[in-house]
């Protein structure tokens, strides 16, 4: 879908009658905002200005735009799945102004030259890109990559993408380096040996379907190992894509003694459970797999009590030919930027959360984890915000996809809450 992006670098825009929710100050107010040339120039009651366009924000929330800390644009190298432009449009549609990109590209982002390439290529995009550097050369899990030079070039974290570092000694060295740079160590939480040939959650459903299962302990064993190592060396660790009850318990236990631990959950792990794979929908095939109803329940509990810090899209584009296959042979991955907020908001509202409490999972907490600046609502500050219609009921369709890929299980799903507009880098995106 073609993005509706307007250059506002030479324009005046009034955001009228909005409910401003500032996650930094934790203050709420009903105000107008005047944005001139992409910068906030007035906050308060603003009258008519003939030269300004007005956006009616009645019954809508104006807040800091979102930060996604787990996305893949597959560029350079795999531009058929996604590229900078399509990925940026998908991000804006979902309310994201900043995206931390995984290093699983071709070639792998494992050296300073490629980090610099990402930085240079993304300068003129309508969003801000924050590269994540590879922990090991070519993501092979053996030899550490050029960590120091990548850090000097501006990476925000170190990750091995979807390739788990199985060697515990390599993991220890990597954690020690990440500690030195004060950026998070991120390791995909799946023990490859325990996953074996599993394609979905190991459960009654997998047995009924006759599909080899991926047991929950494949995740929790790796989570425990990495947390134990990180605790031993006083490292800084972030656990991605938490999906099981056991992982939540383990993380909670380590958090009681260590403030340098954070973790995330993906929207699709909140929205779906493994019983919904009964029709072999390959768009629900992801890593880690969709888990049981009990796992989903405990993920909500983890968000409620603070064990889980944020929600990350786990945006993983897969072109049609790689998904249009039988379940066994289809490629794993779900696009998530367009639907991350709406799908999560829907289920969290159903589970007793307020919209205001949900916002921190998408902006404040990701900013803290990646040490990324979060915009403030002050005169003279560049506008970087999102406008949300929190009560709008709508159905997601293929026409709402901005990604090059369409591998999503959310088509046809009804959501509560919609991103109305996103403003970033003097660009106005309207859904």
N, C-alpha and C positions, 0 to 999 in steps of 0.2 A: 504494500500500500504506500502511496506517495505521501510524504510527510508535509503537514501544513505548518511550515516554519516561516516566521516573519522577522526580518532584520529590524530591530528597534534601536539601533545605534544612533539614529538621528530622529527619534520620535519621543513624544510624551504620551504616557499611558497612566490612567487613573484606575486603580483597583478599588472599587466602590463597595462599601457596606460589608466588607469581609470580616470574618472572625479570625483574628490573628492569633496563632498559637506559636509562641517562641519556645522551642524545646531547650534552648540554652538558659534562658532566664526563668523558665517554667511559668511564664505569665501569659494570660489570655486577655484580649481586649477587642472591642469592636471598633475598627478604624478604617480609614482610607489610606492608600499608599499612592504617592505620585512618583512615577519612575520616568526619568528623563535621560535619554542617551544610555539606557541600560543601568543607570545608577539611581538609588533611592534618594530623593531630594526633599521629600516631605512625608510625615506620618501624622495623621490626625483627621480632623474633619476638613475635607477639601471640597470647595465649591466647583462650579462649572468652569472649565478652561477650554476656550474655543479651539485651541490648537491641539488639544489632547484627545486621544481615543479613550473611551470609558469601557471597562469590563465590569459588569455587574456581578459581584461576588456574594450577593445575599444568600444566606443559608449555606455558604461555602466556607471552607477553612483555608487560610493562607498560612503556610508554614515553610520551614527550611526544606529545600528539595533533598532528595534521597541520595544515599551513597551505597553502591553495591560492591561488596568485597569479594565476590566470587562469580566472575563472568569470563566467558571465552568468546572472543571475536574471530578466532582462527586465522588472524592476519598478523604477520605475513604468511603466505604460502597456501592457505586453504580458503581462498576468497570465494569459492563457489558456495560454501556453507554460510559465510558471513564476511563482511568487510567493515572498515571503520564507519562508513556512512550509514549502512543499514543498521549496524549495531547501535550507533548513536541515536538514530531515529527510534529504534525499539526502546532504548533507555529513556528518552524524553517522553515517549508515550506512557511509560510506567512511572514517571515522576522523578527519574534519576538524572542528576546533573553531573555526578562523578561515578566512574566505574573503575574498579581495580581489576586489571586483566591478567588472567592466568598465562603462564609461560608456554602452554602446550600448543605452540605454533610450529610451522616448518619453514625455516629452521627454528629450533628451540631457543627461547630467550635465555641463554646461559652465558652471555658475555656483554660487556659494556657497549660494544658497537651496536648490538641489536636493541638494547635499552634506549640508546640515543636515537636509533631509527624510529622506535615507537614514539618517543617524545617529539621528534621533529614532524613525523607524519600526522600527529594528532593535534598540532598547534591550531589549525584552522577548523577543527571540528566544533560543533555546537555544544559539546559537553567536555568535561575534563577527564583525561585518561591518566590513571596511575598504574604503571607497570609493576608486576610482580616478577621477581627474578627466579630462575630455576635453581633448586638446591644442588642438583647434580648434573654433570655434563650429559646432554642429550636425554635427560630424565631417566637415565639407566639405573640410578640408585647406587652407584659405586663410587665414582670420583666426584668430589665437590667441584662445583662450577666456579667461575670467577666472581666470588661473592663480594670481595672488597671493592673491585672496580665497578660492579653493578650498583652497589650501595652508593658509591660516589656519583653515579649517574642518575640516582634518584628513585630507585625501587622502594616500595613501601612495605614489602614483605618478601619472604623466601618460601617457595612452594615447589613440590614436585608434580604439580598438576594432579591428574588422576592416576599417576604411577606411584604406588606406595613404596616408600623406602623400607625394605624388609630388613636390611642389615642394621642391627641395633647400634653398632659402633659408628657407622656412617651417620645415623640419626643423632647420636650424641655429639659428634663433631659439628654437625650442622646446627644443632641447638646452641652450642657454645658460640659459634660464629654469629648467629642471630642475636644472641644476648649481647655480644660485643657491639653490634650495630644498633641495638635497642629496637629491632623490628621483629614481628612475629615469625616464628617457625610454624609452617603449615604442612601437614602430612596427611594424605588421603587415608581415612581410617578403615582400611580393609586389609585383613591378613589374607594375602593371595592364596596361601596354601589351604586355608579354611574355606575360602570362597570356592575353590576348585572349579567346577564347571557350572556353578549355580547361576541361574538367570533371573530368579525372583526370590522373594523372601521364603525361607524354608518354613513351611507351615502345613496345616491341614489342607489349605487351598492348593499349595504346590503339589501335594500328594494326589489330590483329586484331579488336577490338571495333567499330572504326569510330567511335570517340569522340574528339572534338577534345582534344588534349593540353595540359596545363599544364606547361611545361618546367621542369626543376630550376633553370635559370639565372634564372628569374623571381624565385626566392627569393634565390639567392646574390648576384645583382647588387644587390638592395636591402640585403642584409646588409652587403655591402662598402661601399656608399655611406654608410649610416648610421654604421658603425664608423669610416670615414674622417673624416666630419664630427665625430663625437664625439671622436675622437683629436685632431683639429685644435684644438678648443676646450676640451680636457680635461674632457669631459662625463661624466656618469654614465648608462650605457646598459644596458638589458636587452633581449635579443633573444628574442621569444616564439616558440613553436611551430616550433623548428628541425626540419627534416625531410630535409635532403639532405647527402650526403657533402661537397659543395663548401662548404656553409655551415659545417660542422664544421671544415674545414681553415682557412677564413678566420677564424673566431672564435679558433681556436687560435693563429693567427699574430698577431692583434691582442692576445690575452691575454699573449703573451710580453713585450710592452712596456707594457701598460696593465692595472692592477688594478681599474679602474672599469668593467669589462665583465662581464656575466653573461648566461646564456641558459638556456632550458628546452626540454624535449621533452615531447610529449603521449603518454599511454599507448598510444593507438591507433596511433601511428606506430612504436611498439616491437613491437606485437602482430601487426599485419597488414602485408602487402605488396600491391602493385598486381595481382599475379597472382590474388589472391582476389576481384577485381572481375569475374571472368569471368561470374558470374551476374547482373551488373548490380544488385547489392544497393545500393539507395539509402541505406541506413543507413551505408554506408562512404563516402558522399560528404561530404567535409569540406574545410576550407581552413586550411592548405595541404593538397593531396591526399595520400592514401596513396601512398608512394613504392616504389621497387624493393627487392629483397632486398639488394642491395649498399648502398643507403642505410641500410636497417635495421641491417645489420652495423656500419656506421660510426657510427651513433647509439649503439650499445652500447659501441663503442670510445671514443667521446667521453665517456660516463658513467664508464667505467673510468679514463681518464687525467685526468679533472677538467675537460675542456674544457666539457662540459655540466654545469651546476651543480645543476639540480633537475628534478623531474617535476611538471608542472602539468596539471590535468584537462582544460583547454580545454572546460569544461562549457558546451554550447551547445544549450539546449532548442529543439526544433522540434515544433510540434503535428502530430498524425497526418496531417491533410489535406494538409499541406505536404511530407510525406515519402512518402505513399502515392501515388506518381506515377512516371512513367517517369524514368530516371536523369537525362536532360537537364533536365527540368522540376522535379525535386525540389529542395528547399531544402538547402543545405549546413549541416552541423552534427551533432555527436554529444554526447549527454549522457555525463558521465564521472565524476562525484563518487562514485557508488556503487561503481564498478569500478576506479578509478584505482590504488589500492594493489594489489588482488588481481591484476589483469591485469599490471601492471608487475612485481610480485614474482614471478609465475609465469615470465615470460620472462627476468628477470634471474637468478633461481636457475638456470634452464637454461643460462645463459651464464656461470656461475661466480661470481656474486656471493653474498655471505652476507646473511642478513636484516638483521643489524646494520649492514652497510655501506649497505643500501638505505634505511634509516630516515632518514638525513641528507638524502636527496633530497626527502623529504616534510615535514620539520620544521626542522632546523637551517639548511639552506641557504636555503629560502624566507624564513625569519625574517631572515636576514642581508640578503638582497636587498631586502626591503621595510622593513627596520629596524623589525620588529615583535617585541615581547617574546615570548620563548619561556619557558613555565612551567618551574619547577625543582622537584625533588623534595626539599623541605625542610619541616620542621614549621612550621605557620602559613601555608603558601602554599595558595591556592585550587587545588583539584584540577582539572587540565586535562590529561587523559591518555587513552590508548587502550589497550585490551587486545587482543592479536593472537594468534590460533592459527596459528603459522607453517607448520605441516605439514599442516593440514587440506586435503583435496582435496574440492572441491565444484563443482557446476555452477550457473552463474548463470542465473536464470530471470526471467520477467516479474514474478513475485511478489516479486522482490528490488528492484524499481524503486520509489523513493519520489518521484521527480520527477513533475511533472504530465505531462511528455512522455515518450515511450517510444522515441525515436530513438537506438537503440544497436545495434551489430553484435555485442555480447557475449552476447546471449541464446543459451543452448545451449553456451557455451564452458566448458571445465573449467579451474578455477584451483587454484593451490597457495597456501594462506595466506588466512585470512579474518579480518576485523574482528569480534571477539566483542562488544565494548562500547566506548562512548565516554562520557567524563564531562566536562562543561563547564558552567560557570555554575550549579552545583548541580542539574544534570540528568544522569540516568543513562539512556543509550540502549543497549538490548540488541538485537542482531540475532537 
